């Protein structure tokens, strides 16, 4: 190590220590000042260690795909409202039909075994790039893939920006993606100004969108929305499709019924016609399988919301600037809402389905994930083509599902393929 590097490392350590000390002082001051301002008590619970709080316990349960136990353990002690402290950072069907067929032809046909998860991941990322930004060139897609993956893996980390940390790498990767998006935005604006026709994609929609006040979206808003949709339409779709394949293999009776449903739709529409949105809506059992997959393995384990004004809830004072965490997993696995919550049972979505706000893989209300219908379309089209052309079994039925920061099969979901001759 050179002298300059040693000095830089020492500065980073001093900076980290300074941030830690200032954070502790600020948290103590805010806690004491908020206690003086209202007669209502704060929710019961523990802040855990200074600065770190209960972050390590939270991340521990995440990695082991047991995130709901972090909430459930505290609910059993403090009740349904409790305080904690954690520092985590969150940073057209026709076209999909053609891409899905090409993907299976290139990567699945002629093979007796594939690792489904990485292959699905590559396909979903390419589809998202095509539909959101009309980027069909595989080189361009690969250029985005690595920084995007780095950014995603930097979520749910301690927000300490020291060299070499996943959080620091994620910020660098997000900035790199924003820079590339900016180049494509400027290119598209030049095309718009010259009267050139714009591609029918999300980027064009965002560039031509006008707010109620008559102003267009800023470039920063457009880049943030593209990044959000890329995340919603790629990682989450990959995960849900892969785990739906896993649950089908583990439940052969349901698998056979899903195949019969898709074969019937194929025969109705004709072999040469792509799936339409109307066809997708007929895939009722297939969609229930996807919904039950989302219930048992939601891509997002939960979400934070920042309190903008102190309010009272159930006799407790919730102070301004606190962050509220709502847990998807704890809701989905609550026996009060779902009988035998650990059982894979798509029939629970028949009829009216679960009660409102008990099934929330995409959130709910005004802040529901904007990519949910996009994700549904891509997942259902790909699932249709896979089910029609292949049967499969799991190489390892006991493969562990881990979470970092999204659930994923630890071995990449290897499956044994048996072609169906349609």
C-alpha positions in Angstrom: 0.0 0.0 0.0 1.4 3.4 -0.9 1.6 6.3 1.6 -1.2 8.2 -0.3 -3.5 5.2 -0.1 -2.8 4.8 3.6 -3.6 8.4 4.2 -6.9 8.1 2.1 -7.9 5.0 4.1 -7.2 6.8 7.4 -9.2 9.8 6.3 -12.1 7.5 5.4 -12.0 5.9 8.8 -12.0 9.3 10.5 -14.9 10.4 8.3 -16.9 7.2 9.2 -16.2 7.7 12.9 -17.3 11.4 12.7 -20.5 10.5 10.9 -21.2 7.8 13.5 -20.6 10.2 16.4 -22.8 13.0 14.8 -25.6 10.5 14.1 -25.6 9.3 17.7 -25.7 12.9 19.0 -28.5 13.9 16.5 -30.6 10.8 17.4 -30.3 11.4 21.1 -31.2 15.1 20.7 -34.2 14.4 18.4 -35.4 11.7 20.8 -35.2 13.9 23.9 -36.7 17.0 22.1 -39.6 15.0 20.7 -40.4 13.5 24.1 -40.8 17.0 25.5 -43.2 18.2 22.7 -46.2 15.8 23.2 -48.0 14.1 26.1 -48.6 11.0 24.0 -46.1 8.1 24.4 -44.0 6.8 21.6 -44.7 3.2 20.4 -43.0 0.6 22.6 -39.8 -1.2 21.2 -36.1 -0.9 21.2 -33.7 1.3 19.3 -31.0 -1.4 19.5 -27.3 -0.4 19.3 -26.2 3.2 18.9 -26.4 4.3 15.2 -26.7 0.7 13.9 -29.9 0.1 15.8 -31.4 -3.3 14.8 -30.1 -3.2 11.3 -28.0 -6.3 11.6 -30.9 -8.4 12.9 -33.1 -7.0 10.1 -30.5 -7.9 7.4 -29.9 -11.3 9.0 -33.5 -12.3 8.6 -33.6 -10.8 5.0 -30.6 -12.9 3.9 -32.3 -16.1 5.2 -35.7 -15.4 3.5 -37.3 -15.0 7.0 -37.9 -11.3 6.9 -41.4 -11.7 8.4 -39.8 -13.1 11.6 -38.2 -9.8 12.4 -41.6 -8.2 12.5 -43.4 -11.2 14.1 -40.9 -11.5 17.0 -41.4 -7.8 17.9 -45.2 -8.0 17.5 -45.3 -10.8 20.0 -43.4 -8.7 22.5 -44.7 -5.1 21.9 -47.9 -5.4 19.9 -48.7 -4.5 16.3 -47.2 -1.0 16.6 -43.6 -0.9 17.7 -40.5 1.3 17.2 -37.1 0.1 16.0 -34.1 1.7 14.3 -32.5 0.4 11.2 -30.4 2.2 8.6 -31.0 0.8 5.2 -30.8 2.4 1.8 -33.2 1.8 -1.1 -31.8 3.0 -3.8 -46.3 -4.3 -26.2 -47.3 -8.0 -25.8 -46.6 -8.7 -29.6 -43.0 -7.7 -29.2 -42.7 -9.8 -26.0 -44.2 -12.8 -27.8 -41.5 -12.7 -30.5 -38.7 -12.1 -27.9 -40.0 -15.0 -25.7 -40.0 -17.4 -28.6 -36.5 -16.4 -29.7 -35.2 -16.6 -26.1 -36.5 -20.2 -25.7 -35.3 -21.2 -29.1 -31.7 -20.0 -28.4 -31.4 -21.0 -24.8 -33.8 -23.9 -23.9 -34.6 -25.9 -27.0 -32.3 -28.9 -27.5 -31.1 -28.8 -23.9 -32.0 -31.4 -21.2 -31.0 -29.1 -18.3 -30.8 -25.3 -17.9 -30.2 -22.9 -15.0 -33.5 -21.0 -15.3 -32.8 -18.0 -13.1 -29.8 -16.4 -14.8 -31.3 -17.1 -18.2 -34.7 -15.5 -17.2 -32.8 -12.6 -15.7 -31.0 -11.8 -19.0 -34.2 -12.2 -21.0 -36.2 -9.9 -18.7 -33.5 -7.2 -18.7 -33.4 -7.2 -22.5 -37.2 -7.0 -22.7 -37.2 -4.1 -20.2 -34.6 -2.2 -22.3 -36.6 -2.7 -25.5 -40.0 -1.7 -24.2 -38.8 1.2 -22.0 -36.2 2.7 -24.2 -36.2 0.9 -27.6 -32.7 -0.4 -27.0 -32.5 -3.6 -29.0 -28.7 -3.8 -29.4 -27.4 -6.6 -27.1 -24.2 -4.6 -26.6 -26.1 -1.6 -25.2 -28.1 -3.9 -22.9 -24.9 -5.5 -21.6 -23.4 -2.1 -21.0 -26.3 -1.3 -18.6 -26.5 -4.8 -17.0 -23.5 -4.7 -14.8 -24.0 -1.2 -13.2 -27.7 -2.0 -12.8 -26.9 -5.2 -10.9 -24.4 -3.4 -8.7 -27.0 -0.7 -7.9 -29.7 -3.4 -7.0 -27.2 -5.3 -4.7 -26.4 -2.0 -2.9 -29.9 -1.7 -1.6 -30.8 -2.6 1.9 -27.3 -1.8 3.1 -25.9 0.4 5.9 -25.8 3.9 4.2 -22.2 4.5 5.0 -20.5 5.8 1.9 -16.9 4.5 2.4 -14.8 3.3 -0.5 -15.4 -0.4 -1.4 -18.8 -0.7 0.4 -21.7 -2.0 -1.6 -23.6 1.2 -0.8 -20.9 3.3 -2.2 -20.6 1.1 -5.3 -24.4 1.3 -5.8 -24.4 5.1 -5.8 -21.6 5.2 -8.4 -23.5 2.7 -10.5 -26.7 4.7 -10.3 -24.9 7.8 -11.4 -23.4 5.9 -14.3 -26.9 4.7 -15.4 -28.2 8.3 -15.0 -25.4 9.6 -17.3 -26.2 7.1 -20.0 -30.0 7.8 -19.7 -29.2 11.5 -20.1 -27.4 10.8 -23.4 -30.5 8.9 -24.7 -32.9 11.6 -23.5 -30.9 14.3 -25.3 -30.8 12.1 -28.5 -34.6 11.6 -28.3 -35.2 15.4 -27.7 -33.2 16.2 -30.9 -35.3 13.7 -32.8 -38.4 15.3 -31.4 -37.2 18.8 -32.3 -36.4 17.8 -35.9 -39.9 16.3 -36.4 -38.6 12.7 -36.6 -41.1 10.1 -35.5 -40.6 8.8 -31.9 -40.5 5.1 -30.9 -43.6 3.9 -29.1 -41.9 3.3 -25.7 -41.9 4.6 -22.1 -39.1 7.1 -22.8 -41.2 8.8 -25.5 -44.3 8.8 -23.2 -42.3 10.5 -20.4 -40.7 13.1 -22.7 -44.1 14.1 -24.1 -46.0 14.0 -20.8 -47.3 17.4 -19.5 -48.2 17.9 -15.9 -51.4 19.6 -14.7 -49.5 22.9 -14.4 -48.5 22.7 -18.1 -44.9 21.8 -17.5 -43.1 18.7 -18.8 -41.2 16.3 -16.6 -37.6 17.3 -15.8 -34.8 15.1 -17.1 -34.2 14.0 -13.5 -37.8 12.9 -13.1 -37.6 11.0 -16.4 -34.4 9.2 -15.4 -35.8 8.2 -12.0 -38.9 6.8 -13.6 -37.0 4.8 -16.2 -34.8 3.4 -13.4 -37.8 2.5 -11.3 -39.6 0.8 -14.3 -36.4 -1.0 -15.2 -36.3 -2.4 -11.6 -40.0 -3.2 -11.5 -40.0 -4.8 -15.0 -36.7 -6.8 -14.7 -35.6 -8.1 -11.3 -39.1 -8.6 -9.9 -40.4 -10.3 -13.1 -37.4 -12.6 -13.2 -37.9 -13.7 -9.6 -41.7 -14.3 -9.9 -41.3 -16.2 -13.2 -38.5 -18.4 -11.8 -40.3 -19.2 -8.5 -43.6 -19.9 -10.4 -41.7 -22.5 -12.3 -40.5 -23.9 -9.0 -43.9 -24.1 -7.4 -45.4 -25.7 -10.5 -42.7 -28.4 -10.5 -43.5 -29.0 -6.8 -47.3 -29.2 -7.4 -47.8 -31.5 -10.5 -51.6 -31.5 -10.4 -51.6 -27.7 -10.6 -48.9 -27.8 -13.3 -51.1 -30.1 -15.4 -54.1 -27.8 -15.0 -52.0 -24.8 -16.0 -50.8 -26.6 -19.1 -54.4 -27.5 -20.1 -55.5 -23.9 -19.7 -52.6 -22.6 -21.9 -53.1 -25.3 -24.5 -56.8 -24.4 -24.8 -55.9 -20.7 -25.3 -53.3 -21.6 -27.9 -55.8 -23.7 -29.8 -58.5 -20.9 -29.6 -56.2 -18.1 -30.9 -54.2 -20.2 -33.4 -50.6 -21.3 -33.3 -49.3 -18.5 -35.5 -51.0 -15.6 -33.6 -49.3 -13.8 -30.7 -51.0 -13.6 -27.3 -53.2 -10.6 -26.9 -54.1 -8.8 -23.7 -57.5 -10.5 -24.0 -55.8 -13.9 -24.1 -53.7 -13.1 -21.0 -56.9 -12.2 -19.2 -58.2 -15.7 -19.9 -55.2 -17.3 -18.2 -57.0 -17.2 -14.8 -55.4 -20.2 -13.2 -52.0 -19.2 -14.5 -52.5 -15.8 -13.0 -53.6 -17.3 -9.6 -50.4 -19.3 -9.6 -48.4 -16.1 -10.1 -50.4 -14.4 -7.4 -49.8 -17.2 -4.9 -46.1 -17.0 -5.8 -46.1 -13.3 -5.1 -47.8 -13.9 -1.8 -45.3 -16.5 -0.6 -42.2 -14.8 -2.2 -42.9 -11.1 -2.7 -40.0 -9.4 -4.6 -40.1 -6.5 -2.1 -40.1 -7.6 1.5 -41.6 -4.2 2.5 -41.2 -0.5 2.1 -40.4 2.6 4.0 -42.5 5.8 4.2 -41.3 9.0 5.8 -43.6 10.8 8.2 -44.0 14.5 7.1 -46.2 15.5 10.0 -46.5 14.2 13.6 -49.7 12.2 14.0 -51.4 10.0 16.5 -52.2 6.3 15.8 -53.8 3.9 18.2 -52.9 6.1 21.2 -49.2 6.5 20.1 -47.4 9.6 18.9 -45.6 9.0 15.6 -43.1 11.9 15.3 -42.3 13.9 12.2 -39.3 12.6 10.2 -39.6 9.0 11.5 -39.7 6.3 8.9 -42.5 3.8 8.9 -41.9 0.3 7.6 -44.8 -1.8 6.3 -44.0 -5.5 6.0 -45.3 -7.3 2.9 -44.2 -10.7 4.1 -45.7 -10.4 7.6 -49.0 -9.5 6.1 -48.9 -12.3 3.5 -48.1 -14.9 6.0 -50.6 -13.8 8.7 -53.0 -16.7 9.5 -55.6 -14.0 10.3 -55.8 -13.2 6.6 -54.7 -16.5 4.9 -55.6 -19.9 6.2 -52.5 -22.2 6.3 -50.3 -19.3 5.2 -47.2 -21.4 4.4 -49.1 -23.6 1.9 -49.0 -23.0 -1.8 -52.7 -22.7 -2.7 -53.7 -20.7 -5.8 -57.4 -21.3 -5.1 -57.3 -18.7 -2.4 -57.4 -16.1 -5.2 -60.7 -17.5 -6.7 -63.8 -15.3 -6.6 -63.3 -12.0 -4.7 -59.9 -13.2 -3.4 -58.2 -11.8 -0.3 -59.6 -8.9 1.7 -58.3 -5.4 0.6 -54.8 -4.5 1.7 -54.0 -8.1 2.8 -52.3 -9.0 -0.6 -49.9 -6.2 -1.3 -46.9 -7.4 -3.4 -47.1 -4.2 -5.5 -48.1 -1.9 -2.6 -51.5 -0.3 -2.5 -53.4 3.0 -2.9 -51.9 6.0 -4.7 -48.4 4.7 -4.2 -48.9 1.3 -5.9 -46.0 0.2 -8.0 -46.5 1.7 -11.5 -44.8 -1.3 -13.2 -47.3 -4.0 -12.0 -49.3 -4.3 -15.2 -46.1 -4.3 -17.3 -44.7 -7.0 -15.1 -47.9 -9.0 -15.3 -47.9 -8.9 -19.1 -44.2 -10.0 -19.5 -44.5 -12.8 -16.9 -47.7 -14.2 -18.3 -46.5 -14.2 -21.9 -43.2 -15.9 -21.0 -44.9 -18.4 -18.7 -47.4 -19.3 -21.5 -44.6 -20.1 -24.0 -42.5 -22.1 -21.4 -45.5 -24.2 -20.3 -46.7 -24.8 -23.9 -43.2 -26.0 -25.0 -41.8 -27.7 -21.9 -42.4 -29.9 -18.9 -39.8 -29.8 -16.2 -38.6 -31.1 -12.9 -36.3 -29.6 -10.3 -32.7 -30.8 -10.1 -32.8 -29.9 -6.4 -36.3 -29.7 -4.9 -34.7 -28.5 -1.6 -32.8 -25.6 -3.1 -32.6 -22.7 -0.7 -34.2 -19.3 -1.5 -32.1 -16.5 -0.1 -32.7 -12.7 -0.1 -30.1 -10.2 -1.1 -31.9 -7.8 -1.4 -34.6 -9.7 -3.4 -35.3 -13.4 -3.1 -33.5 -15.7 -5.5 -32.7 -19.4 -5.7 -29.2 -20.0 -4.4 -28.1 -22.4 -7.2 -29.8 -20.6 -10.0 -32.8 -22.9 -10.2 -31.4 -25.8 -12.4 -34.3 -27.7 -14.0 -34.6 -30.9 -16.1 -36.4 -30.1 -19.4 -38.7 -32.4 -21.3 -39.9 -30.8 -24.6 -43.6 -30.9 -25.5 -44.4 -31.3 -29.2 -47.1 -28.7 -29.9 
